[in-house]
Every structure is written in C-alpha cells, then in structure tokens.
Amino acid sequence: MSSPVLFDAPGPKTRRRSLIVSLSVLVVIVAVLVWVVLILAAPRQSSGITLPGFFAPSRWDIFKDPVVWSFIGIGAVNTLRAAGAAMVLALAMGLLFANLRTSPHALIRIPTTVVQEFLRGMPVLLMMLFILLAASTSAFWAVVVALGVYNGAIIGEILRAGLVALPRGQREAGLSLGLTRGQTKAWVELPQAFRQMLPVIVAQLVVLLKDTSLGYIVGYNELIRTTMTSLNAFYGNRYLFSLFIVTLVIYLGINLSLSAFARWLARRRN
C-alpha cells in the first residue's frame, strides 16, 4: 500500500521558476550588501574636511594597541559576570515560581500568579532603575537582580508549562510509591519538565545575556559602555564605527555560541 501524498511533486516549470526566484533574491541581497559596503567605504565631507571611509586603515589602527583590547576584555568580562550571576538567580527564581504557581492551595497559587505577571509585565530597565534608586545598590547588583527576577518569572512560566504538559501518570506513579506531593514534584516531575523545556530555557538565557547591555543606562561598565562610551570618548568619534563593529562581533560570538549550545541540547534531548 502506497503512502498518502500530501502535495504534488513540483514539475520542471515549477522547479525552474523557483530557481529563478531564488537567484533573483540572492542577486538583490548581494547588490544591497555591495551598495552598503561602497557607501561606507567612500570618503565623506564633514565641515569642509574630507574624512576617510569607514574601512580605511586609519580608522582601525587603535586595535594594534594591547591596552585597547584590555579595556574591551574588561567590558566583556563584566558582561559575562553580570549575565552569569543573573542566570543563577533566574534559574532559582524560576524553580520557585514554578513550584508555587502549581501549588494545590489557592492562597499560594493566586498571589504567586499576580506577582509573577507583574514582574513579567514590568520593563527590565525600569526595574533596574527602581532597584538602583530605591535600594541604593551598586549598578552591578541592579543589573543582576533586575535581570534575574524578570527572567526568573519567565522561566517559571516555562517550567510550569513543562509540568502541565507531563502525563498525569508521572504524578500518580510517584504517589503510588509513597512519595508526598512535594517529593513527587521535586524528584519526578520537575526533572522531566526541566529536561523537556531546557532548549527554551537556554534561549531565554541568551535573551538575558543580551539584556545586560541595558546596564549601560544605569552606569554599569559592561561591554557597550566600555567600548562605545569610554573608548570612544578617549579616542574620538573617528573610531566610533570601528568600535561598534568590534562590539557587535563580540556579542554575536557569545550569543551564537549559546544558541549553538541550545541546539545541541535539543538534539541530545531528542
């Protein structure tokens, strides 16, 4: 018995038309990229002075100085340090919210839901400013606590969805072995929910890492503040584009590494 066909196989005309469209789109994308590169590379006039293009060697010579890279390294380390501390806090808060949100007692479940929804709806930057001003903490802790609490509320909802998606037989099996509800959730349900939702959790942690850039506003010397403010103020706007590109490449390298780790976890889970 032949398997059912959900769609007809494309014929020669359809394949040729698809190839033509794909090549046309590729040509347009390449043309746009070439146009952007030419515009950036062209010299420009500013107050009667001819400035070299953004790709001119004179705009990149500061990166020959090891001191510049040491400053950039300090900014990158500060970003990773704040992100690491916030990730630990976010995971702990997520586990707490998931436990309280799935409590059988309405007096626990309903207030937890209200607090969690409030934290999810509050802008992260506003939370950082509130912690910085109300608690008089350092900029580092304002960034860490705000990101940890906000993303913890989101991770808590992710874990709650994972718990709800588990078959009821998992809980019943734990209870039949003599475990309490709390023990069943801690030893049977939560490990499975965490493993099932791990790629989504890692993706949220990638968002957390990118949001450390908001520390720029509250005075934390993370990567963007170090490069785009401190180094740019010292060397001048001549190197602004170069510093922007270096900062972008560092962020892309870190975030793409975390994304690749999330995809690897998804393949391992399957």
N, C-alpha and C positions, 0 to 999 in steps of 0.2 A: 504494500500500500504506500503510495507516494505521500510525502509530507505536504501539508497545505502551503500554498504560495500566498504570501501577504501582499505582494506587489509584483508587477510585471518587470522582468529584467529590461533595462534600457537598451534600446536598439542602437544601430550605428549613428543615426542622425542625432539622437539624444546625447550619446556619448561625445560626438563631435561638438555639439552645441555647448555641452558642459565644459569641455576642454577650452573652447574659445572664450567662454565667460571667465573661467578661472585664469587663463593667461591675460585677459584684458584687465582683470582686477589686479593681478600681480604687476603688470606694466604700470598701472596708475599708482600703486603703492610705491614702487621703485622711483617713479618720476617725482612723486611728492617728497620722498626722502632725499633725492638728489637736489631738488629745489631748496629744501630746508638747509642742507649742508652748504650749498653755494651761497645762500643768503648769509649764513653765519660766518662763512669763511671770507666774505667780501669785506674790504676796508670800509670804514664808515666815518662820516664827518660829525664832529661834536665841538661846537663853539669855535668853528674855523680851524680846528685841528683834525688832521687825518689820523684815525686810530686804526691799528691793525685788526684783522679779523680775529674771531674768537679761537681759531685753531692755530694762530701764529705762535711760534715758539716763545716769544716774549711774554705771552700770557700764561705760560706753563712752567717758566723757569724756577718758580719758588719751590716746586716739588723736588728739586735737586737738593734742597736743604733738609737734613735729617730732623732739624728742630720742628719744621712744619709737620712732618709725619708723626713726631712725638706728640704734638698737640692734637692732631687728628686721632691718634691712638687713644689719648686720654678721653676724648669725646666718645669714641666708640666703646671704650670700656665702661664709661659712666652710663651709656645707653644700655649695655648688656647687664650691668649691675642692677639698675633700676628695674629692667624687664625681668631678670631672674627673681628678685625679691617679690615683685608684683605677681609673678606666675605662681610662686609658692603660696602666697596669700590668696590668690584667686582660686586655686585648687582646693585649699582648706575651706574657704567660704562657699565654694560650690558644693562640696560634700555636706556642709552644714545646712545649706538651703535645701538641698535635695532630701535630706533626712527629715527636716522639719516640715517641708511642703507636702510630703507623703505621709505625714502622721495621721493616724485614725482619729485623733482628737481635734475637734473643730477649734477649740480655744488656742491650739498651737498652729494649726494649719492656716487659718484665716489671717491672723496678724502677720504670719510669715509671708503670705501671699501679698499682702498690702505693702510690706516693707520691700519685698523683692521687686515688685512692679514699680515702686517709687524709685529705687536705685537704678533699675533698667531704663527708666524714662528721664533720669537726670543727666544732663550733658557732663562728660568727663571733665572738661576744662572748668566748668562751674564748680564741680566737686573739688578739684584741685585748689581753686581759689578759696573756697569755703574752708577747707582744711588748713590752708596756709594762713588765713586771716583769723579764723575762729580759734584754732588750736595753737597758733603761733609755732608751728613746726618748721623744720628746715624744708627747703624746696625738694630735697630728695624724698623725704617721707611724705610730703604732699603728693608727689607723683606716684609713689609706691602704693600708698593707702587708697588713693582715688582709683587707680587702675585695678588694684586688687579687689576692691569692693565692687566696682562696676562690672568687671569681667567675671567675678565670682557669682554675681546674681545671674549672669547669662549662662555660665557653666552649670549652675544649679538647675536652671530650667532644662538644659541639655541632658543632665543626668536624670532629672525627673521624667523626661520623655523616654529615656532608655529604660527606666524602671517600669513605666506604664506599658512599654512595648514587650516586656518579658511575658512569657506564658504564665498563667496562674499556677500551673503545675509546679513551677520552681518554688514558689512560696509554700504551697501545700506539702511539697516533699520535705522542705526544711521543718515545717511544723510537725509533720508526722514522725520526724526523727527526735522530737522532744525539744527542739530549739524554740526559744521565745521569738516574738515578732521582731524585736530589735536584733537578736542574734541572726535570724534568718536574713534580715535586710543587710546586715554588715558582712556576713560570711558567704551568703549565697547570691543575693540579688545585686547588690552594689558592684561586686567584682565583675559580674557579667555585663551589667549596664555600662560600667566604665570601659570595659574592653570593646563593647559594641559601638560606643559613641566616641572612642578615642580619636579617630581621624577628625571628627568635628571639633573636639576639644582642642586638638593641636592647631587646627585652623583658627580657632578663636584666640589661641595664644599668639599666633602670628599677628593678628589684629592688635593684640595688647602691645607687642613689641613695636609696631608702627606708631601706636598712640603715645609712646614715650616721647615722641617729638613735640607733644603738647607741653612738655616740661620747659620748652623754650620760653613760653609765655610767663611761667611762674619763676623764672630765673635759674632753673637747673641747667648746669653746664653739660648737656647731652651733646650728641654729635652735631646737630644742626646749629645749636647756639655756638659751639666751639668753632665750626668752620665758617658759617655764613655771617656770624656777628664778630667774634673775637679776631679771627684771622683776617676777615675782610676789612675790619676797622684798622688793623695794623698795616696791611699791605695795600689797601685801597681798592676801589671798585674795578680797577683794571683786571683783577683776578676773580671777580665775582662769578663769572660763568665757569671758570675752571674749578673753583671750589664747589660750585653747585653740581657739576658733573661727577667729581670725586665723591661727594656726599651721596649722590644718587646711586653710584656703583656700589658703595659700601652697603647701603640699605638693601639694594637689590640682592647682593650676595648673601646677606644674612637671612632675608625673608625667603629667597628662593631655596636656601638650604633647609629652612624649617618646613617649607612647603613640600620639598622632596622627601623629608623625613615623614611628613603626614601621609604622602602617597605610599611610601614604603610600609608604614603601619597598616594602611588599608589593604595592601596586597598580603601582608602577613596575616591579617585577620581573616581574609577570605581563603 
